Structure formats: C-alpha cells, structure tokens
Amino acid sequence: MTIESIRSAIEGAIQYLTQHPAEARYTDSVAVATLQKGGLGCTVTAPDGTTLATDMPSSVGGAASAPSPGWLFRAAAASCTATLIGMRAAQLGIELDKLEVSVDSQSDDRGLLGMDDSVPAGPLSLRVRVRLASTGAGAGELRELAEWGKAHCPVFDAAGRAVPVTTEVETG
C-alpha cells in the first residue's frame, strides 16, 4: 500500500465512525489456545483458521519449540506501536525511510512460578525503543510520531490500564 492509500483508508474509517459512532465498539475476535498433550506448547487458533504456536523455555519444562507467550506479548507491543506510527505518519503525509520498534522487559520468574505472591507474574517493567528516519520530517516531528504511536497502541493501553477481566470455567 502507498502512503496515500493508507491515509485514504484511515480518513474513510474516521468519517464512517463519525457518522456511525455506535459501530465503533465491538467484540474482538477470539483467540483459542489448546495445550498440546505431554508438554507446554500451545496452538493458538483464530476464527479464520490462522494459527500460531507458543512454548515455554526448557528451564520451566517446555521444549522451547516456539516463542513464549511473553515474547509474543512484546512482539505484539512492538508491531502494534510500529503500525500505529506508520498509520499516523501516513495521516500526516510523512514518508518514513526507516522505522524499527523494539520492546524488552524485566521480569522475576518467582511470580510466574507462584513462589512469592508479592512478585507480579508479568513484567516488572517494559522498555520501548523507536528508531525512525525521514528525509521529510525533523527530529521533533519524528519524536512526536513515536510518542503518538505508543500512546495509541491498544497493546500498551491494555498493559497500562486496569482492564476488567472475567473468567469462565467449564469442567468435564
């Protein structure tokens, strides 16, 4: 897609949702994870049949045959931020020559393993690094693009805000 086609699609979506605000809110597609017998690997399936695999490192009993769910979370945050930066750049007519987003985290496995309930199971901190360049934009504009992308990334929004979670359990 070209920068103009992306901008046009975004403008069309904004115009449509402005005229039909009730359609802006929806239920996201479900992700169904199935644990493989005899291990910690999972196959995650989308409604359209798309799949991805996860596994845990061997240090906690996995086979390390696929990325861990934690890595996929960081990958989702990195790719989501890059996508939002690209969308915003297209809206503003800024042609990006380079865009790379990396996300890492610090964790304490005592939380994951249930060894200490005072230690969170998830990351203790996240770090986002954005590398971008454009011959048509200055450093200040690029910095604003990066901040805008992170601020509007649904993955970071969900990680940074108390999102209500319900759990339904079926047995048998």
ZAVEXLUM-104482 format. One record per atom (N, C-alpha, C): x, y, z. Coordinates in steps of 0.001 Angstrom, whole numbers, plus 500000, padded with zeros to 6 digits. Each point is the difference from the previous one (the first is absolute). Layout:
% residues N
XYZ ...
END
This chain:
% residues 172
500839498812500000 499161501188500000 500883501251500000 499481501019499413 500709501277499978 499580500833501205 500789501004500287 499672500908501106 498637500647499750 499698500314498742 498716500624499670 498840499027500198 500178498734499644 498908499038500185 499756499728501484 501058500010500799 499835499834501447 499257501212500568 500439501189499618 499339501217500477 498524500007499604 499714499624498784 498621499979499509 499151498996500789 500553498827500269 499266498988500772 499709500500501412 500986500622500636 499807500521501355 498952501114499996 500103500914499046 499016501074499912 498601499451499770 499885498960499171 498700499366499762 499449499363501265 500862499335500760 499563499371501255 499560501064501004 500757501081500105 499644501080500931 498660500616499591 499834500259498716 498745500589499516 498817499063500287 500179498715499723 498922499039500225 499631499932501485 501014499899500864 499725499882501437 499461501303500587 500337501122499397 499418501270500429 498495500000499712 499625499445498869 498589499938499603 499246498855500680 500727498944500422 499390498811500610 500746499633501292 499963500862501011 500793499753501210 499651498691500722 498789499528499872 499616498752500670 500765498800499453 500534500123498795 500737498882499396 501489499999500347 500430500979500779 501411500072500375 500366498959501056 499015499581500775 500250499054501091 499557498609499565 500847499020500242 499723498638499534 500768498995500855 499674498740499826 500730498926500662 501109499536499069 501225499997500503 501140499561499200 499919498499499745 500675499553498953 499982498572499672 500694499200501105 499516498811500210 500483499139501064 501304499306499589 500862499788500949 501200499189499822 499828498775500899 500074498809499423 499801498767500763 501329499252500081 500512499845501223 501260499289500219 499703498581500463 500627499028499352 499845498597500358 501365499458500404 500101499518501244 501257499441500498 500236498640499357 501211499809499491 500358498718499402 500251498978501105 499544498782499802 500187498951501010 501481499736500225 500357499824501258 501357499635500351 501000501132499948 499551501232500038 500946501112499947 499341501310500359 500711501065499735 499496501343500282 499772500813498730 500136499351498861 499754500679498735 498510500168499763 499632501126499418 498602500278499659 499887500327498524 498851499663499441 499613500488498687 498878500996500239 500164501195499484 498999501054500153 499339500185498635 498674499938499995 499255500043498749 499053501196499971 499957500666498858 499084501121499761 498755499476499285 498907500754500006 498781499554499329 500184499658498517 500945500655499324 500220499713498578 500921498804499774 500422499326501088 500856498831499884 501483500294500109 500383501270500031 501401500362500185 500475499463501338 501218499466500031 500532499472501250 501387500566500265 500361499950501272 501368500260500407 500298499070501158 501273499779500228 500423499080501053 500741500748501087 499854499510501231 500788500503501123 500589498802500739 501031500250500736 500584498983500875 500784500744501074 500331499307501030 500787500591501074 501449499536499894 500918500745500605 501401499581500005 500171498682500753 501055499307499675 500261498712500653 500240500158501497 500437501183500445 500277500225501424 498757499867500874 498807500114499387 498761499832500776 499164498828499466 500620499112499235 499313498796499561 499513499991498576 500204501076499268 499584500036498603 501047499379499094 499662499923498726 500939499466499013 500703501108499225 499651501251500268 500575501158499302 499858499852498488 498877499441499562 499769499754498571 499351501179499285 499595501017500750 499325501164499428 500202501166500966 499657501205499592 500124501134500913 499115499825501234 500420500596501098 499184499950501219 498866501009499884 498915499810500755 498935500995499996 500503501396500391 500948500073500916 500557501295500401 500709500696498850 500743499225499204 500659500584498834 498964500479498998 498928499219499806 498947500424499074 499322501285500482 499881500175501310 499471501253500537 500902501164499598 501321499822500181 500932501062499613 499975500215498487 499891498922499244 499910500114498547 498729500748499599 498900499711500690 498744500696499717 500141501487500310 500629500328501111 500187501406500369 500895500714498993 501071499340499573 500924500615499040 499328500194498646 499339498973499493 499387500112498674 498799500934500016 499260500011501101 498855500905500126 500483501451499993 501030500291500754 500537501360500053 500527500422498633 500733499109499334 500513500316498667 498852500270499032 498962499195500079 498843500184499122 499324501347500246 499807500347501276 499349501279500314 500862501180499580 501305499898500141 500890501062499529 499869500137498486 499985498859499306 499842500027498548 498672500600499578 498932499669500724 498684500567499687 499992501513500192 500558500440501129 500012501437500285 500874500748498991 501132499406499644 500869500622499000 499241500164498678 499246498993499604 499217500085498763 498942501098500104 499336500083501161 499003501058500193 500607501386499824 501233500162500480 500669501300499950 500796500218498710 500014498972499132 500731500119498745 501502499902500155 500447499332501044 501442499845500237 500443498639499468 500914500012499067 500566498775499430 501148499549500904 499858498836500606 501053499483500881 501014499218499174 501275500299500206 501071499267499335 500407498781500820 499762500083501310 500373498904500896 499086500058501203 499545498837500442 499247499905501253 500259498630500608 500507500008501203 500265498767500741 499604500233501450 499175499114500531 499581500094501398 500413498718500700 500706500137501104 500360498833500805 499435500181501401 499557498893500574 499436500007501351 500671498894500787 500553500353501150 500499498977500912 499405500253501372 500269499089500911 499398500111501333 500920499381501030 499709500323501246 500653499346501126 498927499228500753 500316498776500347 499043499132500686 500671499294501165 499198499448500859 500475499211501143 499211498695499982 500658498902499651 499313498714499834 499365499460501282 500337500568501151 499352499537501232 498493500256499948 499565501064499327 498576500278499859 499327498997499078 500599499742498851 499486499037499028 499870498601500610 500965499617500802 500023498662500585 499213499902501305 499399501109500443 499190499976501214 500811499847501272 501253500374499979 500866499850501167 499791501100501032 499541501173499540 499833501144500890 498847500839499449 498880499992500688 498814500714499521 500187501513499973 501051500522500629 500240501440499946 500749500404498728 500468499025499225 500721500270498764 499022499830498832 499843501016499163 499084499878498864 500415498886499044 499016499339499419 500277498941499025 500477500579498671 499566501210499689 500361500638498732 501233500859500135 500313500729498942 501191500847500012 499963501036501113 501173500282500552 500135501046501008 500128501368499325 500563499998498787 500131501232499228 500129499639498529 499642500952499162 500129499862498550 500810501176499474 500775499752498950 500763501071499358 499720499953498503 499675501152499442 499728500137498577 501100500847499386 500585499496498921 500997500772499247 499469500175498590 499919501233499561 499523500298498653 501146500623499229 500317499403498864 501005500562499086 499254500341498714 500015501279499628 499317500395498786 500729501133499319 499802500077498708 500645501047499216 499080500385498853 500084501269499624 499244500522498870 500738501213499471 500180500050498699 500634501187499420 499041501182499994 498693499740500184 499011501070499963 499514500468501352 500592499524501093 499547500392501338 501211500197500905 499861500946500914 501071500274500942 499940499091501216 501017500094500832 500105499161501187 498806500182500933 499529501237500165 498859500252500873 498732499333499492 499748500106498686 498826499345499411 500079498490500148 501182499442499800 500172498555500115 499794499539501437 500497500781500946 499803499674501416 498503500021500336 499279500999499497 498553500076500220 499284498810499383 500434499579498811 499418498812499362 500173498771500880 501214499830500515 500289498837500845 499143500018501258 499900501132500643 499185500109501214 498522499767499697 499515500535498878 498605499823499609 499710498521499759 500904499327499297 499809498571499717 499910499165501257 500890500245500945 499964499241501246 498746500336500799 499625501266500037 498832500429500774 498695499431499448 499957499678498703 498774499497499390 500042498503499715 501053499328500417 500137498550499803 499074499263500973 499041499219499495 499101499266500887 500715499023500948 501126499447499577 500727499057500862 500551500734501219 500656501140499776 500515500766501136 498874500584500836 498909500392499358 498862500507500748 499478498926500960 499833498780499502 499501498915500850 500986499664501118 501294500100499712 501008499685501011 500082501070501078 499689501232499644 500178501086500945 498756500427500746 498881499384499690 498728500409500587 499344498780500632 499278500231501060 499280498896500646 498820499605499121 500156498923499229 498960499511499099 499213498921500736 498687500136500097 499219498963500683 500166498651499277 500228498965500763 500153498649499457 499015499080500710 499235499269499218 499114499000500578 500532498624499611 499789499036500842 500443498642499739 498797499070500087 499812499211498971 498946498982499976 500691498645499919 499631499086500858 500624498677500032 498951498940499751 500256499133499024 499146498858499736 500814498752500283 499449499063500718 500725498767500303 499272498807499399 500765498916499830 499355498760499540 500307499606498626 
END
